[in-house]
Amino acid sequence: MEKGYDPTEELNYNWQQFALAWNALDAHACASFYAEDGVNIPPDFAARTGRDDIADFYEWLFAVHNAADYHHEIISVSYGVN
């Protein structure tokens, strides 16, 4: 990360896009925010590894539970610059 770079705007945009995907109950769009080999560790459920497994989890979650509207607020961002 270059010195002086502030990722706050980009992070806010990505969270907004995730919220849109969540509120649309779009499991594959939600999973697309994870790295191909990413891991999702939801509370009270087994960890899911990889986008396909994560998408499967979101599909199940959206089918079985009434998903609440997703809201997220970034309060602060801290990061190191080498």
Phi and psi in degrees as GROMACS dihedral restraints (atoms count N, CA, C in turn):
[ dihedral_restraints ]
;  ai    aj    ak    al  type     phi  dphi    fc
    3     4     5     6     1   -76.8    20    10
    4     5     6     7     1   150.2    20    10
    6     7     8     9     1   -62.8    20    10
    7     8     9    10     1   135.7    20    10
    9    10    11    12     1    90.1    20    10
   10    11    12    13     1    -7.8    20    10
   12    13    14    15     1   -75.2    20    10
   13    14    15    16     1   132.6    20    10
   15    16    17    18     1  -117.8    20    10
   16    17    18    19     1   111.8    20    10
   18    19    20    21     1   -81.7    20    10
   19    20    21    22     1     3.4    20    10
   21    22    23    24     1   -57.0    20    10
   22    23    24    25     1   -46.1    20    10
   24    25    26    27     1   -63.4    20    10
   25    26    27    28     1   -43.1    20    10
   27    28    29    30     1   -64.5    20    10
   28    29    30    31     1   -41.7    20    10
   30    31    32    33     1   -62.8    20    10
   31    32    33    34     1   -45.1    20    10
   33    34    35    36     1   -59.8    20    10
   34    35    36    37     1   -43.4    20    10
   36    37    38    39     1   -60.8    20    10
   37    38    39    40     1   -47.0    20    10
   39    40    41    42     1   -62.5    20    10
   40    41    42    43     1   -41.6    20    10
   42    43    44    45     1   -64.6    20    10
   43    44    45    46     1   -38.0    20    10
   45    46    47    48     1   -62.7    20    10
   46    47    48    49     1   -41.7    20    10
   48    49    50    51     1   -65.5    20    10
   49    50    51    52     1   -39.5    20    10
   51    52    53    54     1   -62.9    20    10
   52    53    54    55     1   -43.4    20    10
   54    55    56    57     1   -60.6    20    10
   55    56    57    58     1   -40.1    20    10
   57    58    59    60     1   -62.2    20    10
   58    59    60    61     1   -43.6    20    10
   60    61    62    63     1   -63.3    20    10
   61    62    63    64     1   -45.3    20    10
   63    64    65    66     1   -60.5    20    10
   64    65    66    67     1   -49.9    20    10
   66    67    68    69     1   -67.1    20    10
   67    68    69    70     1   -22.3    20    10
   69    70    71    72     1   -87.0    20    10
   70    71    72    73     1    -1.4    20    10
   72    73    74    75     1    56.9    20    10
   73    74    75    76     1    39.7    20    10
   75    76    77    78     1   -98.5    20    10
   76    77    78    79     1    93.5    20    10
   78    79    80    81     1   -60.5    20    10
   79    80    81    82     1   -42.4    20    10
   81    82    83    84     1   -69.7    20    10
   82    83    84    85     1   -35.9    20    10
   84    85    86    87     1   -66.1    20    10
   85    86    87    88     1   -40.4    20    10
   87    88    89    90     1   -61.3    20    10
   88    89    90    91     1   -44.7    20    10
   90    91    92    93     1   -66.9    20    10
   91    92    93    94     1   -24.5    20    10
   93    94    95    96     1   -66.1    20    10
   94    95    96    97     1   -14.6    20    10
   96    97    98    99     1   -79.7    20    10
   97    98    99   100     1    -9.6    20    10
   99   100   101   102     1   -94.7    20    10
  100   101   102   103     1   151.2    20    10
  102   103   104   105     1   -61.8    20    10
  103   104   105   106     1   156.7    20    10
  105   106   107   108     1   -52.6    20    10
  106   107   108   109     1   -35.1    20    10
  108   109   110   111     1  -109.2    20    10
  109   110   111   112     1    23.1    20    10
  111   112   113   114     1   -65.5    20    10
  112   113   114   115     1   164.0    20    10
  114   115   116   117     1  -125.1    20    10
  115   116   117   118     1   132.5    20    10
  117   118   119   120     1  -111.2    20    10
  118   119   120   121     1   125.6    20    10
  120   121   122   123     1  -119.1    20    10
  121   122   123   124     1    84.5    20    10
  123   124   125   126     1   -75.6    20    10
  124   125   126   127     1   147.7    20    10
  126   127   128   129     1   -60.1    20    10
  127   128   129   130     1   135.8    20    10
  129   130   131   132     1    68.9    20    10
  130   131   132   133     1    12.9    20    10
  132   133   134   135     1  -134.8    20    10
  133   134   135   136     1   161.2    20    10
  135   136   137   138     1   -68.3    20    10
  136   137   138   139     1   150.9    20    10
  138   139   140   141     1   -64.1    20    10
  139   140   141   142     1   145.7    20    10
  141   142   143   144     1  -118.4    20    10
  142   143   144   145     1   133.3    20    10
  144   145   146   147     1  -119.2    20    10
  145   146   147   148     1   129.5    20    10
  147   148   149   150     1    90.0    20    10
  148   149   150   151     1   148.9    20    10
  150   151   152   153     1   -58.5    20    10
  151   152   153   154     1   -40.2    20    10
  153   154   155   156     1   -64.1    20    10
  154   155   156   157     1   -44.5    20    10
  156   157   158   159     1   -65.4    20    10
  157   158   159   160     1   -39.8    20    10
  159   160   161   162     1   -66.0    20    10
  160   161   162   163     1   -42.5    20    10
  162   163   164   165     1   -61.7    20    10
  163   164   165   166     1   -41.4    20    10
  165   166   167   168     1   -59.0    20    10
  166   167   168   169     1   -42.7    20    10
  168   169   170   171     1   -62.2    20    10
  169   170   171   172     1   -47.4    20    10
  171   172   173   174     1   -62.1    20    10
  172   173   174   175     1   -39.7    20    10
  174   175   176   177     1   -59.3    20    10
  175   176   177   178     1   -46.4    20    10
  177   178   179   180     1   -61.4    20    10
  178   179   180   181     1   -47.6    20    10
  180   181   182   183     1   -58.3    20    10
  181   182   183   184     1   -46.9    20    10
  183   184   185   186     1   -68.4    20    10
  184   185   186   187     1   -31.2    20    10
  186   187   188   189     1   -75.8    20    10
  187   188   189   190     1   -35.1    20    10
  189   190   191   192     1   -94.1    20    10
  190   191   192   193     1   -30.2    20    10
  192   193   194   195     1  -116.7    20    10
  193   194   195   196     1   148.6    20    10
  195   196   197   198     1   -80.0    20    10
  196   197   198   199     1   103.7    20    10
  198   199   200   201     1   -70.6    20    10
  199   200   201   202     1   131.8    20    10
  201   202   203   204     1   -77.4    20    10
  202   203   204   205     1   157.5    20    10
  204   205   206   207     1   -57.5    20    10
  205   206   207   208     1   135.2    20    10
  207   208   209   210     1   -90.4    20    10
  208   209   210   211     1   127.1    20    10
  210   211   212   213     1  -130.8    20    10
  211   212   213   214     1   141.7    20    10
  213   214   215   216     1  -144.2    20    10
  214   215   216   217     1   139.1    20    10
  216   217   218   219     1  -131.7    20    10
  217   218   219   220     1   128.3    20    10
  219   220   221   222     1   -90.2    20    10
  220   221   222   223     1   120.1    20    10
  222   223   224   225     1   -87.3    20    10
  223   224   225   226     1   -42.9    20    10
  225   226   227   228     1  -155.1    20    10
  226   227   228   229     1   160.1    20    10
  228   229   230   231     1  -129.6    20    10
  229   230   231   232     1   128.3    20    10
  231   232   233   234     1  -126.5    20    10
  232   233   234   235     1   137.1    20    10
  234   235   236   237     1  -155.9    20    10
  235   236   237   238     1   156.9    20    10
  237   238   239   240     1  -101.5    20    10
  238   239   240   241     1   149.4    20    10
  240   241   242   243     1  -119.8    20    10
  241   242   243   244     1   124.8    20    10
